[in-house]
Each structure stands twice: as C-alpha cells, then as structure tokens.
C-alpha cells in the first residue's frame, strides 16, 4: 500500500507524514462507513488535499462506497482544481449506476471547466453513450461528437477507446460504422472482436457474425464467456431463441464453462423470447445462482404477465436464503400492482421496513405506484411525504393515482404543489389531469393546463395532443378541439376517436361520420371497437340508418368482433328511426344475449313512437333479465299510464312493493 505524504499547509495545520486515517480509504465496505470516514478526514484537515480528495471521489463512486454520486460530486467540486482521474471516476460511477445521462453531463462539465480529457476519460464517455438509448437520434449525434473528439485529442489508437467505439456503433445498429472503426484498429483483443460479432448478431446478420467468429479464432484469439454472453444477449433482443440455443451449445467446443454469468445470460435470453418454461428449466439446472439470477427470472415472469409465478419465485428466493435487492423488490411490487393485490403489497412494504432495506427513489416510487394502483391513496401519500428526495416520477405517480381514483380535487392540489416545488410536470401527469378535466367538464382548468404546457414548452406528443382534443371536445369547445386535431402531424386511433366522439356528442353527427370516412380513406391508423361505437352513435343521432348498418357489418373486415355495446348501438339506431319492429327482430337474432340496457332502449323507443302493442312482449324479456331494476319498472309503469292501462300500472307497482323496489331521487353534479 502506498501512503500519501503531506507537508504543513498555509494555515499552519500540520499534516501527519503517514496519517492513520488514510489506511481506512482502502478498507471501507459500506456507504455509512465512507460517510463517517469523510467526516473524520474533514475534521483532521485532510479532505482538502487534492490527492486525498481524489481518492475519496474514487471510493464514493465505487461499489464499496455505495456509488454515492451526490457526495462524490460535492467532493469533486470542492477540489482545487479537479483533475482528470477524479472526473473519470465520477463519469464511470454514473454509468455503472445506470445513469448515462448524468455521466455525459459530468463529461461536458469537465470539458467546460478546461480539464483536458485523457484516454480513460474518452473510454468512459464512449461507454456512457453506449449505455444510453442507442436508437435515439440525439444519442447517435452525441456518439459522433465523442468519436470526433477522440480523433482530435489523439486517442484513436487506444485499444480500450476504439473497442468502446465499435460497441457504441453496434449498439446504435450502425454496423458499417462499427466495421469501419474495427478495420482501422492497429491492435485488436477479444473485446474488440466480441463487440464486432455482437454488432452483427444484434442486427440478425448471423452470416457475418459467424464469419468474424471464425476470423477471430484464426487470428489466435479464443472466444471467452463475454463473447458467449454478448451473442446470447443479441439473440434475446432479436427474439431468436433457436439461435440462442445454438450459441449455448457451442460452450463445450470453445472450452468455456457454463458459470453463473452465462447461466444468467441464458435465462435472460429465454425471458426476452417469451419462453418462460425454458427460462425456469435453465434456472433450475444452474450450478450456482446469485441475486441477479433470481431477479432475471422474477422480472421475466412479470414482463410475460405471469405475476403469480413471480410472487411464488420471490417466496422461493427468500426460503433459499438469498437476500433480495432493490431490483428484486421493484419487480415484485410490479407483480403486486398488476394483480391488484394490496395485501401482498403491504406485506412486502413491511418486509422492506423490517429488513431495514435502503429505499432509493426508484424503489420508493414503486411503493407509491403499488398503493396508488391498488386504490390506497392514503398509504401512497404517507410514503410520498416520507421521501427525502422526490423526482418527477414521484409526483406523476401521485397525480395519476388520484385521477385514477376519481379524487380530482386532490390531483389538482398535488399539481399545484408540484409546480411550487419547481418540478415540471411530465406528459403522463398532464394527460391524466386533462382526463380529469374531461370527466368534470372543467373547461377552465383544462385551459390553465394548456397554457402551462405552452409556457413550459413541453413537447406535444400524440398522447398529450389527443388528451387536449378530448378535453376540449368533452367540455363543448369543439372548435378548439378541431383546431388542435387539424394541426397534429401524427394521429393515432385514440386521436380520431376523441375527435369523432367530440363531434357526435356536440350535435355534429354528420361531420363525425364524414371524419370517420376520412379515417377509413387514409387507411392508417385503423379504427378500433371504440371508433365504431362512436360513429354508430353518431349515425343514430342523425338518422343515418343505412350508413350505420353498413359500418356495423364492415367491422369483421377490420378484425373486430362486435360486442354487446355495438349491438346496443344498432338497436338505438333502428329505434330512433322509428323502426322498432326491426329493432325487436334484430335483438332476437343477436348471437349474444341482450342486456337490460338494450331492452330498455327498445322500451324507450316504444314509448316515443307509441308502439304499445310491443311493450308487453318487450316487458317480459326486460323483467326476466333484471327483476329488481327500479328504472325498468318505473319506465314500464309510465308507458302503461300514458296509454291509460291503469290495471297494468297497478300490477307493476304491486310487484315493486312485493320485491322491495323503491325509486331513489336523482342528483347531478357540476364543477364550479
């Protein structure tokens, strides 16, 4: 161990020649231990020394220091001046922690402060870019810029940097760029070859992948387990399970032992291909497992909608004396959420508290989401208020939870608190709040949210634009809805549904039908079941019987089987047009049993069109379906009363008394 040597500083504080505290820098095993040591170094006037601070940054950004990046950055910013090795530790630490955006932000800050990056810096920056969303154009541009900087500062011959660039372009799917960088390399190792082979495999270009694998061996470099893991990962991404089985079968040929890392990669490959029985079998035959093995399988069950199996595997994990980490708990909480199993979620929360597991922001957000989706907003708010650090996901989950539970006032209060906290609302939160405005008919609130979107320059995606269209349409401001709709560059089915439905509900039935015809003419997107319900309702309101029947009979050509609501729309269409006998015959020929709503619709038509002869026949069907429905009995009684058939009225009222059916007063609510 090489200790640091010190001289007295300008303030006169003598620094020991070999201070005993420095020995602890290599023996810290937890975040708490590092924090304690940091405090002791400050009190001993050692923390300001650049060499000590640099070692402290490295420790804080490492697994031993719990990757405490916030504290690492504070120490780094306090250095005078921060050097490249310290910056490199911070960049790598962010990437290892799964925060490549923060890593690249640190890299940019380093360059802005005039610290010259070295080959280690560039390797770390390339790795961070590859760990980001490689398919997004912004990250491809970042990768190209970093590649240009690599050339500029003379790192293009560095093996680690160029191997990282091959992997970077392979991640982007730019196989030709990866091949170009690979071809320019003066030296290649197993990492370089593996990155190139993985780039081909990820794009499904297996002929070239296998050719490079052969060339690699001809070059005297044997594939290692990283090569196998990379190829298995590529098979998982491409959902090529047969190729994945073939890759795993090559282990013996290459003399590679199937250890835990390869077993985890195999399980992950099966999971991504949706082959959960194979994943479970591969998991069971693993010679050794670690927490990642359990996490991969549990998350696989969750991703493949097998939530009960995920909970069962979690119980097996605990009984096998494995300690779950935050990733495990997030997966299990997701399973509880999808099942709506509030009690299981509470049990898991109790386990987290009793085990004194450190709840990071992601895990805490998962707890809030579980409580919110399971309907316990009081518990969600308790967890939320106990958070030391809240991010936009925390606020979004609370807002969406309140809207989902129809606690609209609380949702708007949280939105105001979110703004006061300086958090810019996410698109998901805004869509949820606009949905609340739609349900309340709160046009004023909706306009305020629209103004907030414009004020904050929030990017309008198709979901947010569709929510605005829906809000304005349902609040009766159909002109504003049409204006937003006409300016949208990309429209999804839900967008068309909102606009067609808005026109129909605001008395513009013919315009709604015309817009639906335009949708069919464009051909993309295709209508869904909701679209047909909307347009059939519009046809009913404007008396377009033949058009409505034509649309109804065209549904199977779009792969849509009519449900009970579609049949109800046709009954309403015929009934409103006075074709009550045709409606009655249509109901009798329905392939699914009509519900009380359909019969009620026909009864209303009989009343409106004075078809009393049909009432008796319909009455028997209605009362048989729901003998205790007060609305049905009252409607039939009123029909008989209007026709002067008082004996029948008396009979209906006696039936209501004998069955304990009472008419309750109605009420309405509006937002003021």
TADA-V263379 format. One record per run of one state. SS is the DSSP state (~ for helix, > for strand, _ for the rest). FROM is the first residue (numbers start at 1). LEN is the number of residues. If there is no record, write none. Layout:
ss=[SS & SS]
from=[FROM & FROM]
len=[LEN & LEN]
This chain:
ss=[_ & ~ & _ & ~ & _ & ~ & _ & ~ & _ & ~ & _ & ~ & _ & ~ & _ & ~ & _ & ~ & _ & ~ & _ & ~ & _ & ~ & _ & ~ & _ & ~ & _ & ~ & _ & ~ & _ & ~ & _ & ~ & _ & ~ & _ & ~ & _ & ~ & _ & ~ & _ & ~ & _ & ~ & _ & ~ & _ & ~ & _ & ~ & _ & ~ & _ & ~ & _ & ~ & _ & ~ & _ & ~ & _ & ~ & _ & ~ & _ & ~ & _ & ~ & _ & ~ & _ & ~ & _ & ~ & _ & ~ & _]
from=[1 & 20 & 27 & 31 & 44 & 50 & 61 & 63 & 66 & 69 & 79 & 84 & 97 & 100 & 113 & 119 & 132 & 137 & 153 & 159 & 173 & 175 & 185 & 190 & 203 & 206 & 219 & 225 & 238 & 241 & 250 & 251 & 255 & 260 & 273 & 276 & 285 & 291 & 304 & 307 & 320 & 326 & 340 & 342 & 355 & 361 & 374 & 377 & 387 & 392 & 405 & 408 & 421 & 427 & 441 & 443 & 456 & 462 & 475 & 478 & 488 & 493 & 506 & 509 & 523 & 529 & 543 & 545 & 559 & 564 & 577 & 580 & 589 & 596 & 609 & 612 & 626 & 630 & 643 & 646 & 659]
len=[19 & 7 & 4 & 13 & 6 & 11 & 2 & 3 & 3 & 10 & 5 & 13 & 3 & 13 & 6 & 13 & 5 & 16 & 6 & 14 & 2 & 10 & 5 & 13 & 3 & 13 & 6 & 13 & 3 & 9 & 1 & 4 & 5 & 13 & 3 & 9 & 6 & 13 & 3 & 13 & 6 & 14 & 2 & 13 & 6 & 13 & 3 & 10 & 5 & 13 & 3 & 13 & 6 & 14 & 2 & 13 & 6 & 13 & 3 & 10 & 5 & 13 & 3 & 14 & 6 & 14 & 2 & 14 & 5 & 13 & 3 & 9 & 7 & 13 & 3 & 14 & 4 & 13 & 3 & 13 & 14]
